[in-house]
Amino acid sequence: MGTGRANLVRVGMDRESFEPRVRGHLVRVLRAALAGAGGLEAAAARLQQREASNLLTDRIADGDWFPISAFAVMLEELEARVGIAAVEAMAATAASSILPKDYAATSSVERLVATATAAYREVNDRGKLVVDVEEGRAAVRFVGFPSGGGALCRFRAAAIRGVFRVAGAQDASCSEASCIDGGGAFCEFRVRWTPNGRR
Ligand SMILES: [Zn+2]
């Protein structure tokens, strides 16, 4: 039995089963920005054939899954062309778009944490989001992810900041305190804001 199980695991151990992936609608937002900046071909040239082809021919649907390593390459190419500030603005908009439509009117940072895991699962097929919140500060950890590269973590920081701002923390700032690329066990982001009493 042990042998059979080992074989099963080996059969499943291909790139598709083990590489974390990100949801197509996020990839589409990034693709449009990259196309606008003239960086589509440069990004595709760095990807495996299937991802490159899907990207160039615009065959990624909103509900599809796309390798996060390829997503990170796209981010690097976009950052090189339009600068970090423009990528951060896009990240904040993209992250806000995964929240329910009436979220800004009804929510608070404390309630945000309750929906954070579900929102995370909507756009990531692996790993886990762990959020600890106190008055005016939060720690957000991406657990169970491999190395992603600097551009991916800068995108995450901007996305987290954007979501907290939508949830009522208008002056929220976010920075990465510990990165798996720097030897940490996971990537951890620290968020700070001025509490406004909303619950
Ligand atoms: Zn990181």
Boltz pocket constraint, residues with backbone or C-beta under 6 A from the ligand:
constraints:
  - pocket:
      binder: B
      contacts: [[A, 149], [A, 153], [A, 176], [A, 178], [A, 179], [A, 180], [A, 181], [A, 186], [A, 187], [A, 188]]
      max_distance: 6.0
